Amino acid sequence: MSVDVHSQSPDVPAERLRPLSARPQEEDPWWKSAVVYQIYPRSFADSNGDGIGDLRGITGRLDHLSALGVDVLWLSPVYPSPQDDNGYDISDYQGIDPAFGTLDDFDELLAAVHARGMKLVMDLVVNHTSDEHPWFREAVGSPDSPKRDWYVWRPPRPGFAAGEPGAEPSNWGSFFSGSAWQLDEASGEYYLHLFSRKQPDLNWENPQVRHAVHAMMRWWLRRGVDGFRMDVINLISKDQDFPDGPVADGAAHGDGSPFYVCGPRIHEYLQELHREVFAAHPERLLTVGEMPGVSVEEARLFTDPARAEVDMVFQFEHVGLDHGPGGKFDPKPLRLTDLKTSLTRWQQGLAATGWNSLYWNNHDQPRVVSRFGDDGPAHRVRSATALATVLHLHRGTPYVYQGEELGMTNAPFAAIDDFRDIESLNHYAHAVAAGADAEQVLAGLRAIGRDNARTPMQWDATAHAGFTTGTPWIGVNPNHARLNAAAQLADQDSVFHHYRRLIELRHTEPAVVHGDFALLLPEDEHLYAFTRRHRGTELLVLANLSGDVRHAALPDADGWHRAERLVTNYPLPGAYLTHTLGEPLTLRPWESLVLRRTAH
């Protein structure tokens, strides 16, 4: 016979979430049951009409975040900056860029966040500074100054004169194209910049640098912030021999990452940082390290509480799975089995020791509904909510990037002039100069470029999406007329309310936070299924990540046919997901659900 797998009556309320009463009562740190929301201030909300988002704009929109239910706000950099890399090039660590407001505005925002029971985490970039930071200006202007050694300087390669082709101290390439070494013509030496030439790398070998960083972080903690997201923090320790890296076919520069990713003193530096800064506030802080190229084995060391380094890391393995043979801007279709294999490796690798950070989106990634989902009108809402369900039910702390809770999509950039990101602009210039087809290069930027995440937040259907009364610094996605926060707040079937339900479930169901993880159907290219078990409670997470009806032949399908439904992404009442005893479960396009059963 055919039965509803959820054993629910037809008059299921639109809320589609069984009310639960209390947050999990465990001894683990508070951040394990928390959800973090990342704000890119330049694009979130503009309070003064200059086209750039600011701190007062964020303060004015905090009720949106309270309604969503998130616990922590993570602010991308708001420090003074020339904005060569949109604020990730800091010229003053203890100030606020005038484009965003003042320190008084920051204090007002922080107080408003705390008044709503949320915490605020600062984004901190200490692998490098801006070349307009006073430290670097002194280092360049006075080669005999102690500040000279606060950065990484090297003479030309032996046998070469400064400025000659091949004279750079090593063959390392920059993340933003070109060489990682920039000549200072006045002194004839080169300084290292793993990113833009306007982002010189700090010399962490110098204890004075480390002490200055520690003092600055303690200053922010005294001001009341609740932790730090530390940008590319696993790159701060370099092999001091600066050896040449391997050169891929057709590449102009070598890959220096074996000599600076998780370098020789990285654990020493992070343990010192914890000892000098974090240890005084163990109950309050959240510390997360962005770590490109980190392995599961290294992440286990970084996040082992006994080692006292950081609470969790951002790894990039799963967001590199659609990079093609030509690299990041040569995208290929994602194979779901590759995604499941990757995420399961991290779930299992940090199961006994350590902790995962969970994310699809951030300021450096394109919109997930366009990338791994289907952003067309037929499936945008379902695919956005299915992907959200899969992510939020893994073990770890979820991160929501602004607009993700609305299912915001990639933008239809028409030409290179529509882009603002230095990475995209540099890649386009280098690729076209090397003979690549300009339209093909643009296609890669449209799919993967970071500006997809940086178009203004879509608050309503008015001009400029309610982001600003002026001219926005980057174009607003034209789909804001139908895809916006105001419309979704009024619609219980919206992406926003689905995220709200997932966040509430994490706050109230201990198995979401503390349960183990077991992958099901590992070879299925369309269905993502796994269980979470904790103290007699078992959750089944099942998602059809395709646009067709699919059948899930689960090992214990009959055992779930009367399980309690916690979250689903299709409206009810209506056509329920059905199951005939002895037959597979049937899921509609992009359908997801979370079921719960309890051992008796």
Salt bridges, closest charged atoms under 4 A:
GLU15 OE1 - ARG500 NH2 3.08
GLU26 OE2 - HIS534 NE2 3.13
GLU26 OE1 - ARG535 NH2 3.64
ASP28 OD2 - LYS32 NZ 3.84
ASP28 OD2 - HIS514 ND1 3.30
ASP63 OD1 - ARG116 NH2 3.07
ASP71 OD1 - ARG23 NH2 3.50
ASP71 OD2 - HIS507 NE2 2.79
ASP85 OD1 - ARG450 NH2 3.09
ASP105 OD1 - ARG56 NE 2.92
ASP107 OD1 - ARG223 NE 2.82
ASP123 OD1 - ARG229 NH1 2.90
ASP131 OD1 - LYS198 NZ 2.87
GLU132 OE1 - ARG137 NH2 3.76
GLU132 OE2 - LYS198 NZ 3.25
ASP184 OD2 - ARG148 NH1 3.82
GLU189 OE1 - ARG148 NH2 2.91
ASP201 OD2 - LYS238 NZ 2.86
GLU205 OE1 - ARG265 NH1 2.99
ASP226 OD2 - HIS114 NE2 2.78
ASP226 OD1 - ARG284 NE 3.46
ASP231 OD1 - ARG229 NH1 2.82
ASP244 OD1 - ARG157 NH2 3.07
GLU268 OE2 - ARG265 NH2 2.64
GLU272 OE1 - ARG210 NE 2.72
GLU272 OE1 - HIS214 NE2 3.96
GLU290 OE2 - ARG229 NH2 3.14
GLU298 OE1 - HIS267 NE2 2.84
GLU309 OE1 - HIS267 ND1 2.84
GLU309 OE2 - ARG307 NH2 2.96
GLU317 OE2 - ARG345 NH1 2.20
ASP322 OD2 - ARG371 NE 2.78
ASP338 OD1 - ARG335 NH1 2.88
ASP364 OD2 - HIS363 NE2 3.32
ASP364 OD1 - ARG450 NH1 2.86
ASP364 OD1 - ARG454 NH2 3.16
GLU405 OE2 - HIS64 NE2 2.81
ASP421 OD1 - ARG450 NH2 2.69
ASP421 OD1 - ARG454 NH1 3.41
GLU423 OE1 - LYS328 NZ 2.86
GLU423 OE1 - ARG450 NE 3.36
GLU439 OE2 - ARG446 NH1 2.96
ASP493 OD1 - ARG16 NH1 3.51
ASP493 OD2 - ARG382 NH2 2.90
GLU504 OE1 - ARG500 NH1 3.88
GLU509 OE1 - ARG596 NH1 2.37
GLU525 OE2 - ARG335 NH2 3.14
GLU538 OE2 - ARG533 NH2 2.85
GLU538 OE1 - ARG597 NE 3.04
ASP548 OD2 - ARG550 NH2 3.36
ASP556 OD2 - ARG597 NH2 2.78
ASP558 OD1 - HIS579 NE2 2.81
GLU564 OE2 - ARG18 NE 2.43
GLU564 OE1 - ARG596 NH2 3.07
GLU591 OE2 - ARG588 NH2 2.77
